[in-house]
Amino acid sequence: MDGIHDLGGKQGFGAVDPEDPLQGFSQRWHGSVFTMINSLAAAGVMHNSDHFRHAVERIDPISYLDDGYYGRWLGAAENLLVEGGILEQQEITDRAVAYGAKGDERVAARPQQGADSDLSSRDADRILRTSATPLTAERNPVAAAKYSIGDVLLTRMSSVPGHTRLPAYARGRLGTVVAVHGAWVFPDTNAHGKGEQPQHLYTLCFDAQELWGEGAENLEVFLDLFEPYLHRVEEA
């Protein structure tokens, strides 16, 4: 979806300061949130990684920027718990207050309610009954790939109301196919309970100036993009 999380290619957020990979969880609660998310997956509340990513994308924009990596996960967990009918949001707030939180603090979670929820109970039951998950997201193709290595393609320009793996900075841009990877689970449908609907996946090479204009550095950017994101220039 189009939101604050789509920060790829944007400036003004400072240098990336990665944590020491040997440190593990830098704070104790990070490990607790990690365990919580895995428990939600095991219980069927989180149906797949795309469903989870979409839950992260929908938290409060300020919280997305300020709460850190596992803070975003925690907001997503609350979205999933409320939308899955496990807890009411007020119950979570009351428990937080009981443990010392202030009742008027910003709440990251923004769960969808009722008919607006992405996954109905019927969808969830169907997913759980068919949850013999393969080891990877690669699937057998249902049709031949439309494009080949060397094809110059134009990416889709339209905005996206739900989850997608096509970043905003790469929309409406020309790139060249440099690899064809076969069919993989399509995140745009999988995140919303509409099935895996496998789509062919390609690696495209983009000139940085094509993406960001003449002032961009002289370099190339490689993106893995699904077939529905792409058009031949004459088709577009």
C-alpha positions as CSV (number, residue, x, y, z in Angstrom):
1,M,0.0,0.0,0.0
2,D,1.0,3.6,-0.3
3,G,2.1,4.8,3.2
4,I,4.8,6.1,5.5
5,H,6.6,2.7,5.4
6,D,7.5,3.1,1.7
7,L,10.8,5.0,2.4
8,G,12.9,3.5,-0.4
9,G,14.9,6.0,-2.3
10,K,13.8,8.9,-0.1
11,Q,16.2,11.4,1.5
12,G,16.2,13.2,4.8
13,F,16.2,10.3,7.3
14,G,19.9,10.2,8.1
15,A,22.4,7.5,7.8
16,V,21.5,3.8,8.4
17,D,23.0,2.7,11.7
18,P,22.7,-1.1,11.9
19,E,22.9,-2.8,15.3
20,D,25.8,-5.2,16.0
21,P,24.6,-8.5,14.5
22,L,26.4,-10.4,17.3
23,Q,24.5,-8.6,20.0
24,G,21.2,-10.3,19.4
25,F,18.2,-8.4,20.9
26,S,19.5,-5.1,22.2
27,Q,16.6,-4.9,24.7
28,R,14.8,-7.7,26.5
29,W,11.4,-6.7,25.3
30,H,12.6,-7.1,21.6
31,G,12.9,-10.8,22.2
32,S,9.5,-10.9,23.8
33,V,7.9,-9.3,20.7
34,F,9.8,-11.7,18.4
35,T,8.4,-14.6,20.4
36,M,4.9,-13.1,20.4
37,I,4.9,-12.8,16.6
38,N,6.0,-16.4,16.1
39,S,3.3,-17.5,18.5
40,L,0.7,-15.6,16.5
41,A,1.9,-17.4,13.4
42,A,1.7,-20.8,15.1
43,A,-1.8,-20.1,16.4
44,G,-3.0,-19.0,12.9
45,V,-3.7,-15.4,13.9
46,M,-0.9,-14.3,11.5
47,H,-1.7,-16.2,8.3
48,N,1.5,-15.6,6.3
49,S,4.4,-13.2,6.1
50,D,2.6,-11.0,3.6
51,H,-0.4,-10.7,6.0
52,F,2.1,-9.7,8.8
53,R,3.9,-7.1,6.6
54,H,0.5,-5.5,5.7
55,A,-0.3,-5.3,9.5
56,V,3.0,-3.5,10.0
57,E,2.3,-1.1,7.2
58,R,-1.0,0.0,8.7
59,I,0.2,1.2,12.1
60,D,0.2,4.9,13.0
61,P,2.7,6.8,10.7
62,I,4.4,8.6,13.6
63,S,4.8,5.3,15.4
64,Y,6.2,3.8,12.3
65,L,9.0,6.4,12.3
66,D,9.5,6.6,16.1
67,D,8.9,3.2,17.6
68,G,11.8,1.2,16.1
69,Y,11.8,-2.2,14.4
70,Y,10.3,-4.2,17.2
71,G,8.0,-1.4,18.1
72,R,6.5,-1.7,14.7
73,W,6.1,-5.4,15.2
74,L,4.3,-4.8,18.5
75,G,1.8,-2.4,16.8
76,A,1.3,-5.0,14.0
77,A,0.6,-7.7,16.7
78,E,-2.1,-5.6,18.2
79,N,-3.7,-5.1,14.7
80,L,-3.7,-8.9,14.2
81,L,-5.1,-9.7,17.6
82,V,-8.0,-7.3,17.3
83,E,-8.7,-8.1,13.6
84,G,-8.6,-11.8,14.4
85,G,-11.2,-11.4,17.2
86,I,-8.8,-12.5,19.9
87,L,-8.8,-9.3,22.0
88,E,-10.6,-6.0,22.0
89,Q,-8.3,-3.0,21.6
90,Q,-9.7,-1.5,24.8
91,E,-8.7,-4.7,26.6
92,I,-5.1,-4.3,25.4
93,T,-5.1,-0.6,26.5
94,D,-6.5,-1.5,29.9
95,R,-3.8,-4.1,30.4
96,A,-1.1,-1.7,29.4
97,V,-2.4,0.9,31.8
98,A,-2.4,-1.7,34.6
99,Y,1.3,-2.2,33.9
100,G,2.1,1.5,34.1
101,A,1.3,3.0,30.7
102,K,-0.5,6.3,30.5
103,G,-4.0,6.0,29.0
104,D,-3.5,9.0,26.7
105,E,-0.3,7.9,25.0
106,R,-0.2,7.4,21.2
107,V,-1.3,3.9,20.2
108,A,0.5,2.5,17.2
109,A,-2.1,-0.1,16.2
110,R,-4.9,0.9,13.8
111,P,-6.9,-2.3,13.4
112,Q,-9.6,-2.5,10.7
113,Q,-13.0,-3.3,12.1
114,G,-15.9,-5.5,10.9
115,A,-16.5,-5.6,7.1
116,D,-13.4,-3.5,6.5
117,S,-11.1,-6.3,7.8
118,D,-8.9,-7.9,5.1
119,L,-9.5,-11.5,6.3
120,S,-12.9,-12.7,7.4
121,S,-13.3,-15.6,9.8
122,R,-14.2,-17.8,6.8
123,D,-11.0,-16.8,5.0
124,A,-9.0,-17.6,8.2
125,D,-10.6,-21.0,8.6
126,R,-9.8,-21.9,5.0
127,I,-6.2,-20.8,5.3
128,L,-5.7,-22.8,8.5
129,R,-7.2,-26.0,6.9
130,T,-4.7,-25.7,4.0
131,S,-1.7,-24.6,6.0
132,A,0.8,-27.3,4.9
133,T,3.2,-24.6,4.0
134,P,6.1,-25.4,1.6
135,L,9.6,-24.5,2.6
136,T,9.8,-21.7,0.1
137,A,7.4,-19.3,-1.6
138,E,8.4,-20.7,-5.1
139,R,5.5,-22.5,-6.9
140,N,4.8,-24.3,-10.1
141,P,3.8,-21.7,-12.8
142,V,0.3,-21.8,-14.2
143,A,1.3,-20.2,-17.4
144,A,4.5,-19.4,-19.4
145,A,6.4,-16.3,-18.5
146,K,5.5,-13.3,-20.7
147,Y,8.9,-11.7,-20.6
148,S,12.5,-12.7,-21.2
149,I,16.0,-11.6,-20.4
150,G,16.8,-8.4,-22.4
151,D,13.2,-7.1,-22.5
152,V,12.8,-3.4,-21.7
153,L,9.7,-3.0,-19.6
154,L,7.7,-0.2,-18.0
155,T,6.5,-0.6,-14.4
156,R,2.9,0.0,-13.4
157,M,2.2,3.6,-12.4
158,S,-1.1,3.4,-10.5
159,S,-1.3,3.7,-6.7
160,V,-2.0,0.6,-4.6
161,P,-4.7,0.4,-1.9
162,G,-3.3,-2.8,-0.4
163,H,0.0,-4.6,0.2
164,T,2.5,-4.6,-2.7
165,R,6.2,-5.2,-3.3
166,L,6.4,-2.5,-6.0
167,P,8.0,0.6,-4.3
168,A,6.7,4.0,-5.2
169,Y,10.1,5.3,-6.5
170,A,10.1,2.5,-9.2
171,R,6.6,3.1,-10.6
172,G,6.3,4.3,-14.2
173,R,10.0,3.6,-14.8
174,L,11.9,1.7,-17.6
175,G,14.0,-1.3,-16.6
176,T,15.7,-4.2,-18.4
177,V,15.0,-7.8,-17.5
178,V,18.3,-9.5,-16.3
179,A,16.9,-12.6,-14.7
180,V,13.8,-14.8,-14.7
181,H,13.0,-16.7,-11.5
182,G,9.9,-18.7,-12.2
183,A,6.6,-18.4,-10.3
184,W,6.4,-17.3,-6.7
185,V,3.6,-16.5,-4.2
186,F,2.1,-13.1,-5.1
187,P,2.2,-10.9,-2.0
188,D,-0.5,-8.5,-3.3
189,T,-3.1,-11.3,-3.0
190,N,-1.6,-13.4,-0.2
191,A,-1.6,-10.5,2.3
192,H,-5.4,-10.2,2.0
193,G,-6.6,-13.8,2.1
194,K,-7.1,-14.0,-1.7
195,G,-4.8,-16.9,-2.2
196,E,-1.3,-17.3,-3.3
197,Q,-2.0,-16.7,-7.0
198,P,1.6,-17.4,-8.1
199,Q,3.1,-15.0,-10.5
200,H,6.3,-15.0,-12.5
201,L,9.1,-13.0,-10.8
202,Y,11.8,-11.1,-12.7
203,T,14.9,-9.1,-11.7
204,L,15.0,-5.7,-13.5
205,C,18.0,-3.4,-13.8
206,F,17.2,0.3,-13.6
207,D,19.6,3.2,-14.2
208,A,19.6,5.5,-11.1
209,Q,18.9,8.5,-13.2
210,E,15.8,6.8,-14.6
211,L,14.5,6.4,-11.0
212,W,15.6,9.8,-9.5
213,G,16.5,12.1,-12.3
214,E,19.7,13.6,-13.7
215,G,21.1,14.4,-10.3
216,A,21.3,10.8,-9.2
217,E,24.6,9.0,-8.9
218,N,25.9,7.0,-11.8
219,L,24.9,3.5,-10.6
220,E,22.4,0.7,-11.4
221,V,19.6,-0.5,-9.1
222,F,18.3,-4.1,-9.3
223,L,14.7,-4.9,-8.2
224,D,12.8,-8.2,-8.1
225,L,9.4,-7.5,-9.5
226,F,6.3,-9.6,-10.2
227,E,4.8,-9.9,-13.7
228,P,1.5,-7.9,-12.9
229,Y,3.7,-4.9,-12.1
230,L,5.2,-4.8,-15.7
231,H,4.2,-3.8,-19.2
232,R,5.9,-3.8,-22.5
233,V,6.4,-0.2,-23.6
234,E,4.1,-0.5,-26.5
235,E,1.4,-2.0,-24.4
236,A,1.5,0.8,-21.8
